[in-house]
């Protein structure tokens, strides 16, 4: 991900969003996101720029991932730590590397065990575009030339349930989770692909068999919490459908439930945008 460029800089994301965990693989990108941040807009921005910019590096057209992104709530602290363990297990549980620290792709582990701030390179294509037609650009400066590279800092926020812990305590907890993951992987006694083989794979390589498991409605440490979440979701869907039906009958004052996306154009009057 070091070469991933963005067409326009968007510093507002750094001020409005808290990413607690992250891991990147060829088949998925997983983030733990703080409540209240503009997640939908951020994911639209991220996925679009990954497809357009990183795609140029590997000659990939279209979206990077076949499925649309989804966001599931994490309902309690135990489940949140479980999500951290799940993220740290990527690469190890699939038999790609022996240790979590060996994963050659994007991972939050170095930031969890060291400085929470990490520098990446952002290729300022807006700056490059401003020099179009000039002699400097005509000599062959590509989109990923060092001339357009600028440092961008990414800082991870502590998990909400760990904010009361000191830095050393958080790092010890992370190391304990990593050790659990690696011990379980060794107990399966299966061959490991290895870092060199992972790096040698072509970006267009597809697995012979795709695992398509249903996405969970949410993550919780108790079945009772999940039952309550399902009931809340049913209530939300019923309220949305009722409002949509009233909207379709011409009652544009129908209230939609919070955090939903009501229609943006009045039915039958396309020119009138709300």
Rosetta blueprint (number, residue, H / E / L):
1 X L
2 X L
3 X L
4 X L
5 X L
6 X L
7 X L
8 X L
9 X L
10 X L
11 X L
12 X H
13 X H
14 X H
15 X H
16 X H
17 X L
18 X L
19 X E
20 X E
21 X E
22 X E
23 X E
24 X E
25 X L
26 X L
27 X L
28 X L
29 X E
30 X E
31 X E
32 X E
33 X E
34 X L
35 X L
36 X L
37 X L
38 X L
39 X H
40 X H
41 X H
42 X H
43 X H
44 X H
45 X H
46 X H
47 X H
48 X H
49 X H
50 X H
51 X H
52 X H
53 X H
54 X H
55 X H
56 X H
57 X H
58 X H
59 X L
60 X L
61 X L
62 X L
63 X L
64 X L
65 X L
66 X L
67 X L
68 X L
69 X L
70 X L
71 X L
72 X L
73 X E
74 X E
75 X L
76 X L
77 X H
78 X H
79 X H
80 X H
81 X H
82 X H
83 X H
84 X H
85 X H
86 X H
87 X H
88 X H
89 X L
90 X L
91 X L
92 X L
93 X L
94 X L
95 X L
96 X L
97 X L
98 X L
99 X L
100 X H
101 X H
102 X H
103 X L
104 X L
105 X L
106 X L
107 X E
108 X L
109 X H
110 X H
111 X H
112 X H
113 X H
114 X L
115 X L
116 X L
117 X E
118 X E
119 X E
120 X E
121 X E
122 X E
123 X E
124 X L
125 X H
126 X H
127 X H
128 X H
129 X H
130 X H
131 X L
132 X L
133 X L
134 X L
135 X H
136 X H
137 X H
138 X H
139 X L
140 X L
141 X L
142 X L
143 X L
144 X L
145 X L
146 X H
147 X H
148 X H
149 X E
150 X E
151 X E
152 X E
153 X E
154 X E
155 X E
156 X L
157 X L
158 X L
159 X L
160 X H
161 X H
162 X H
163 X L
164 X L
165 X L
166 X L
167 X H
168 X H
169 X H
170 X H
171 X H
172 X H
173 X H
174 X H
175 X H
176 X H
177 X H
178 X H
179 X H
180 X H
181 X H
182 X H
183 X H
184 X H
185 X H
186 X H
187 X H
188 X H
189 X L
190 X L
191 X L
192 X L
193 X L
194 X L
195 X H
196 X H
197 X H
198 X H
199 X H
200 X H
201 X L
202 X L
203 X L
204 X L
205 X L
206 X L
207 X L
208 X L
209 X L
210 X L
211 X L
212 X L
213 X L
214 X L
215 X L
216 X L
217 X L
218 X E
219 X E
220 X L
221 X L
222 X L
223 X H
224 X H
225 X H
226 X H
227 X H
228 X H
229 X H
230 X H
231 X H
232 X H
233 X H
234 X H
235 X H
236 X H
237 X H
238 X H
239 X H
240 X H
241 X H
242 X H
243 X H
244 X H
245 X H
246 X H
247 X H
248 X H
249 X L
250 X L
251 X L
252 X L
253 X L
254 X L
255 X L
256 X L
257 X L
258 X L
259 X L
260 X L
261 X L
262 X L
263 X L
264 X L
265 X E
266 X L
267 X L
268 X L
269 X L
270 X L
271 X L
272 X L
273 X E
274 X L
